[in-house]
Amino acid sequence: MRSMGSGDAFHRDYTNATQQAFLKGHEHAFAYFAGVFRTLGYDNLTSAVKKIRRTASGMPCP
């Protein structure tokens, strides 16, 4: 995770790409940055997202 304000980055490796590891990584990152960000941007969420649900019009579900 990278701070958009300072440019500082937090990295942590896990042996499994699970939702639990994904959320634990966020927990550790927020502790490292001493708080949470108002907005998060992700490069690649393939390991976190199995399927994007869409409405009948083709838009992602809210």
C-alpha positions in Angstrom: 0.0 0.0 0.0 1.3 3.5 -0.8 0.4 6.8 0.8 -0.8 9.1 -2.0 0.2 12.1 0.3 3.7 11.2 1.3 4.6 8.5 -1.2 5.7 6.2 1.6 4.9 2.6 1.0 4.1 -0.5 3.1 4.8 -4.0 1.9 4.0 -7.3 3.5 4.3 -10.8 2.1 1.9 -13.7 2.7 2.1 -17.3 1.7 -1.5 -17.5 0.6 -3.6 -15.1 -1.4 -6.7 -15.3 0.8 -9.3 -12.7 1.8 -8.0 -13.0 5.4 -4.4 -12.2 4.3 -5.7 -9.3 2.2 -7.6 -7.8 5.1 -4.8 -8.5 7.6 -2.4 -6.7 5.3 -4.7 -3.7 5.4 -4.8 -3.9 9.2 -1.0 -3.9 9.4 -0.6 -1.1 6.8 -3.1 1.1 8.7 -1.1 0.5 11.9 2.1 1.4 10.0 0.6 4.6 8.7 -1.0 5.4 12.1 -4.5 5.7 10.6 -6.7 5.0 7.6 -6.9 6.8 4.3 -10.0 8.5 3.0 -9.4 7.0 -0.4 -7.6 3.9 -1.5 -6.4 3.1 -5.0 -5.3 -0.4 -6.1 -3.1 -1.5 -9.0 -4.4 -5.1 -9.3 -7.2 -6.7 -7.3 -7.3 -10.0 -9.3 -6.4 -12.0 -6.2 -9.1 -10.2 -4.1 -12.0 -10.2 -6.6 -13.5 -13.4 -7.9 -16.4 -11.9 -9.9 -17.8 -8.5 -10.5 -21.6 -8.6 -10.2 -23.5 -6.4 -12.8 -27.0 -5.0 -13.0 -29.2 -5.7 -16.1 -27.9 -2.6 -17.8 -24.3 -3.9 -17.4 -23.2 -1.5 -14.6 -21.4 -2.9 -11.5 -23.7 -3.5 -8.6 -23.5 -0.9 -5.8 
